[in-house]
């Protein structure tokens, strides 16, 4: 079955058109990402701005043309953190319906977490029987999902992300020590909230998904360009991940922009993403008392989970 999945987050909107076989195997036909910064200013105003809506609607029109061209049989459009928080989300829903012909689904943080797990788990060897913690670090929210071969055990969504925390805390270029310490304290509080319902200390594997984490991985590997095939499945020691995250956090925006694997739409927010991922990796490694010594990056994430769910091939019930 050919499905089309659209993931509309706080920072980017992504399209996956894929063929899915009877066993849930997924073959990419089209995979695209555009940074539209839908959540720009939402944390402060509670509304989606006209400019952000225009950028998102323009990208949706382009995606709709590709979906028609490639003949997708099923379409699912999922919107996450920024849209959940916006008082004018009805305007967003109407605009997407007019351009795509279906209603966008503004999913809960818990469902977002489960869809992320369904996509990210594909990085594991077939038949792996262990407790896996998937962290989906987005622009407006971060999801923590624990699961195993049978599906999701527990999930928790937090209101922290690279766009939200940049706008809230990391205002200087590069961030000051005081800004970093204030943000880090809030990140720890959010992790504590997640740990109340998700067994962080039981994890034997840690998988990170979404653009902040894959970019940190590219930085740790010192890639000559963004190479998804080298990033996907890369398992790096915790210390290497932390060092790479600290390096990105401390660089100026001009220095980040010169990195060959840095997407222009991530330049201003990757510092917050790096700080969040560094703090999470440290906490999980400490909580696991040595069981988790590495962090795995996955290019397969909520977008893949949306495509699988559209075809009825994903376990999406918490």
C-alpha positions in Angstrom: 0.0 0.0 0.0 1.3 3.5 -0.9 0.8 6.0 2.0 1.6 9.6 2.5 2.5 10.9 5.9 2.9 14.6 6.9 4.4 15.5 10.2 3.9 19.2 11.0 5.9 20.2 14.1 7.0 23.4 15.7 10.0 23.9 13.5 9.6 21.8 10.4 7.0 20.2 8.2 8.0 16.8 6.6 6.5 14.6 4.0 7.0 10.8 3.5 5.4 9.0 0.6 6.2 5.3 1.0 5.2 1.8 -0.1 4.4 -0.5 2.9 4.3 -4.2 2.5 2.2 -6.8 4.3 4.9 -7.2 7.0 5.1 -3.5 7.8 8.3 -3.0 5.7 8.6 0.6 4.5 10.2 1.7 1.2 10.7 5.4 0.7 9.3 7.0 -2.5 9.6 10.7 -1.4 11.1 12.0 1.9 11.2 15.8 2.3 11.6 18.4 5.0 11.1 22.1 5.0 11.7 24.5 8.0 8.6 26.7 8.3 8.9 27.5 12.0 5.1 27.2 12.6 5.7 27.6 16.3 7.5 30.9 16.1 6.3 33.0 19.0 3.7 30.6 20.1 5.2 30.1 23.6 4.9 33.9 24.2 1.6 34.7 22.3 -0.3 31.5 22.4 -1.2 32.0 18.7 0.1 30.9 15.3 1.4 34.0 13.5 0.0 34.9 10.0 3.6 34.6 8.5 4.1 31.1 10.1 0.7 30.0 8.7 1.5 31.3 5.3 4.9 29.4 5.2 3.2 26.2 6.4 0.3 26.4 3.9 2.7 27.0 1.0 4.7 23.9 1.9 1.4 21.9 2.2 0.4 22.9 -1.3 3.7 21.6 -2.6 3.3 18.4 -0.7 -0.3 17.9 -1.9 1.0 18.1 -5.5 3.6 15.4 -4.9 1.0 13.2 -3.2 -1.3 13.4 -6.2 1.7 12.8 -8.6 2.7 9.6 -6.8 -0.8 8.3 -6.2 -0.9 7.7 -2.5 -3.8 5.6 -1.4 -4.0 6.9 2.2 -2.9 10.2 3.7 -2.4 11.2 7.3 -1.5 14.7 8.4 -0.4 14.9 12.0 0.3 18.2 13.8 2.0 18.3 17.2 3.2 20.7 19.9 2.8 24.2 18.4 -0.7 23.5 17.1 -1.8 21.9 20.4 -0.8 25.2 22.2 -2.3 27.7 19.7 -5.6 29.4 20.4 -6.2 29.9 16.7 -5.6 26.3 15.6 -9.1 26.3 13.9 -7.6 28.6 11.3 -4.7 26.1 10.8 -7.1 23.2 10.4 -9.2 25.0 7.9 -6.2 26.0 5.8 -4.8 22.5 5.7 -8.2 21.0 4.8 -8.6 23.5 1.9 -5.2 22.5 0.5 -4.9 18.8 1.2 -8.6 17.7 1.2 -8.3 16.0 4.6 -8.4 17.3 8.2 -5.1 17.5 10.0 -5.0 15.6 13.3 -3.8 17.6 16.2 -2.6 14.7 18.3 -2.0 14.5 22.0 1.6 14.3 23.4 1.0 10.7 24.3 0.0 9.7 20.8 2.9 11.6 19.4 5.1 9.6 21.7 3.7 6.3 20.5 4.0 7.2 16.8 7.6 8.2 17.4 8.3 4.8 19.0 6.8 2.9 16.1 9.1 4.7 13.7 12.3 4.7 15.8 12.1 1.0 16.8 13.0 0.1 13.2 16.6 0.9 14.0 16.8 -2.1 16.4 17.8 -5.6 15.2 14.8 -7.9 14.3 13.6 -9.7 17.4 15.4 -7.6 19.9 14.0 -8.2 23.3 14.9 -5.4 25.7 13.6 -2.2 27.2 14.2 0.7 24.8 13.8 4.4 25.6 13.0 6.5 22.6 13.4 10.3 23.0 11.8 12.5 20.3 13.3 16.0 20.7 11.2 18.4 18.7 10.8 22.2 18.4 8.1 22.6 21.0 8.0 19.3 22.9 10.1 16.3 23.8 8.5 12.8 24.1 9.9 10.0 26.3 8.7 6.5 25.3 9.7 3.2 26.9 8.8 0.1 25.1 9.9 -3.4 23.9 9.2 -5.8 21.1 5.5 -5.9 22.2 5.0 -2.2 21.9 4.9 0.8 24.2 5.2 0.4 28.0 4.9 4.0 29.1 5.0 7.5 27.5 5.3 11.1 28.6 5.3 14.3 26.6 7.0 17.5 28.0 6.7 21.1 26.9 10.4 21.5 26.1 11.9 21.7 22.6 14.7 23.5 20.7 12.5 26.4 19.5 10.6 26.8 22.8 13.7 26.8 24.9 15.7 29.1 22.6 12.9 31.7 22.7 12.5 31.2 26.5 16.1 31.0 27.7 18.9 31.1 25.2 18.6 34.6 23.9 22.3 35.5 23.6 24.6 34.4 20.7 26.2 32.2 21.9 24.2 31.6 25.1 25.7 32.9 28.3 26.5 30.7 31.2 23.6 32.1 33.2 21.2 31.4 30.4 22.5 27.9 30.0 22.3 27.1 33.7 18.7 28.4 33.9 17.6 26.3 30.9 19.4 23.2 32.2 17.6 23.5 35.6 14.3 23.6 33.8 15.3 20.6 31.6 16.1 18.6 34.7 12.6 19.4 36.1 11.0 18.2 32.8 13.1 15.0 32.9 12.0 14.4 36.6 8.3 14.8 35.4 8.9 12.2 32.7 10.7 9.8 35.1 7.6 9.8 37.3 5.7 7.8 34.6 8.4 6.4 32.3 11.0 4.0 33.7 14.2 5.7 32.6 16.3 3.5 35.0 15.0 0.3 33.3 16.2 1.2 29.8 18.9 -0.9 28.2 19.0 1.1 25.0 18.6 4.8 24.3 17.4 6.0 20.9 17.2 9.6 19.9 15.1 10.9 16.9 14.5 14.2 15.1 16.7 16.9 13.6 18.4 18.2 16.7 19.7 14.7 17.6 20.7 13.7 14.1 22.5 17.0 13.7 24.4 16.4 17.0 25.3 13.0 15.7 26.6 14.4 12.4 28.7 16.9 14.5 30.1 14.0 16.7 31.0 12.1 13.5 32.5 15.2 11.9 30.8 14.4 8.6 31.7 16.3 5.5 28.0 16.8 4.8 24.7 15.6 6.1 24.7 11.9 5.4 21.6 10.2 6.6 22.9 6.7 5.9 25.8 7.2 8.3 23.7 8.9 10.9 20.9 6.3 11.0 21.8 3.7 13.5 25.0 5.4 14.6 25.7 4.2 18.2 28.0 6.6 20.0 29.5 6.5 23.5 27.7 8.8 26.0 30.9 11.0 26.5 31.2 11.5 22.7 27.5 12.6 22.5 27.9 15.0 25.4 31.1 16.5 24.0 29.5 17.1 20.6 26.4 18.7 22.2 28.5 21.0 24.4 30.5 22.1 21.3 27.3 23.0 19.4 25.9 24.8 22.4 29.0 27.0 22.8 29.4 27.9 19.1 28.1 31.2 17.7 25.3 31.1 15.1 27.8 32.2 12.5 30.1 29.3 13.4 27.2 26.8 13.3 26.1 28.0 9.9 29.5 27.1 8.5 29.2 23.5 9.5 28.7 21.4 6.3 25.9 19.3 7.8 23.9 22.1 9.5 20.5 22.9 8.0 20.0 26.7 7.8 16.7 26.3 9.7 18.5 24.7 12.7 21.3 27.3 13.1 19.5 29.4 15.7 17.9 26.6 17.7 20.4 23.7 17.7 22.1 25.1 20.9 18.9 24.5 22.9 18.5 21.1 21.3 22.0 20.2 22.2 21.6 21.3 25.8 18.4 19.2 26.1 19.9 16.1 24.5 23.1 16.4 26.6 21.1 16.6 29.8 18.8 13.7 28.9 21.7 11.4 27.8 23.6 12.2 31.1 20.5 11.5 33.2 19.6 8.2 31.4 23.2 7.0 31.7 23.3 7.8 35.4 19.9 6.3 36.1 20.8 3.1 34.3 23.9 2.6 36.4 26.1 1.6 33.5 23.5 -0.3 31.5 23.2 2.5 28.9 26.7 3.5 27.7 25.8 4.6 24.2 23.1 6.7 22.5 21.7 5.6 19.1 20.5 8.1 16.5 17.6 7.1 14.2 16.5 8.8 11.0 13.2 6.9 11.3 10.8 8.7 13.7 7.3 9.9 14.0 7.1 10.5 10.3 7.6 6.7 9.7 5.2 6.0 12.5 2.5 8.1 10.8 3.0 6.3 7.5 2.8 2.9 9.2 -0.3 3.9 11.1 -2.0 5.1 7.9 -1.5 1.7 6.5 -2.6 0.0 9.7 0.9 -1.5 10.3 1.9 0.2 13.5 1.0 -0.4 17.1 -0.3 3.0 18.1 -2.2 2.3 21.3 -0.4 3.2 24.5 
